[in-house]
Amino acid sequence: MDRIKKMLLLHVPTSICNFRCMYCYIAQRPVHYQGLQADMKFSPEQVAYALRPERIGGLAYMNLCADGETLLTKNFDLYVRALVERGHYAEIVTNLTITPMLEKILSWPADLRARTEFKCSFHYLELKKHGMLDLFADNVHKIWDAGASASVEVTPHDELVPYVDELKEFSLKNFGAFPHFTIARDDRTQGIDYLTSLPMQEYDRIWGSFDSDFWRYKKSVFGVKQTKFCYAGMWTAHINLATGNAQSCYRGYPMGNVFENPDAPFPERPTGHCKLAHCYNAHALLTFGCIPGSTPTRFGDNIRNRKTTYTVEGSWLQPALLSFFNTKLEENNKLLTPSQQKYYLALNKLQDVYIKLRHAAGRVKRFIIKKIARS
Ligand code: SF4
């Protein structure tokens, strides 16, 4: 049975999207939807070689997500294929409306499809507005029929409330189950506020009615500061797929460029104490075990899978992929001793001081330059 050794979050800097969802995190950023293709500095073969199991210590769960619609990235299929051919498992985040790219991926050999999952972002109102609801459902079935995995996920938002009943009916009819639910955060306030104007009791009543383990888990950790030792950076990396620049997790420590010297050891340096107000992608990072012992919730069973009568196996995820998604980093990696943890915490503190000093020196330098220019 395959087991997870690393979790790699591959950020695809393509900023083109055919949708404009009102709750989109990207739209909350000062600069967004620039309409740019990712400018890939490395070929699919170079990327796959740099992330080969022999270098990173074993097999990885790889999440691929763009700054827009992921499947609009040029040659995207070639990059994912090269990675899956190395034995890794891929999760592609998509609005599932770009059928030509989807069909290219679904034409791969069966063993590669079996290790590929589509996280289908079910943007109900945008799909309805564009007359694409049936296309979305058809594409989910194409994935299942091809022996790949599809998980349907909704981002709850206040404008969707009047459509809850029809959303439930559509989902049961087309996916054999309700969709899973995440929790939308307000990125303008460091991501610690819910993106809703509903009273919390009402919010819970409406979105809790979809009986999603994903939603329940996310609710339990939303806004909760993680204080235990985190192995992000040692067991995980967040990598820019176009450049190879990496950091430990979404907003973690820099790890350098992991594509430039593919024969050098893969960098590993644990974050230790999390700097964020909360782990906003805890549903993946923590359920895969970045903080040992933090939750019994499993990414496969609880976050992505649902039972359905629409697949031969009776579930949204294929058995091999489901069992891989149920493994945890903490079960397949060595834990650091308390003194090793102390060493890394001290090293990270030193780095924090160094970064602060560098920023302060930069500010002083800019101030002096301004003064000289004015005098
Ligand atoms: S708790 Fe989450 S956000 Fe914080 S360092 Fe660990 S993985 Fe990153």
Boltz pocket constraint, residues with backbone or C-beta under 6 A from the ligand:
constraints:
  - pocket:
      binder: B
      contacts: [[A, 226], [A, 230], [A, 231], [A, 232], [A, 249], [A, 250], [A, 251], [A, 252], [A, 271], [A, 272], [A, 273], [A, 274], [A, 275], [A, 276], [A, 278], [A, 279], [A, 280], [A, 282], [A, 285], [A, 286], [A, 290]]
      max_distance: 6.0
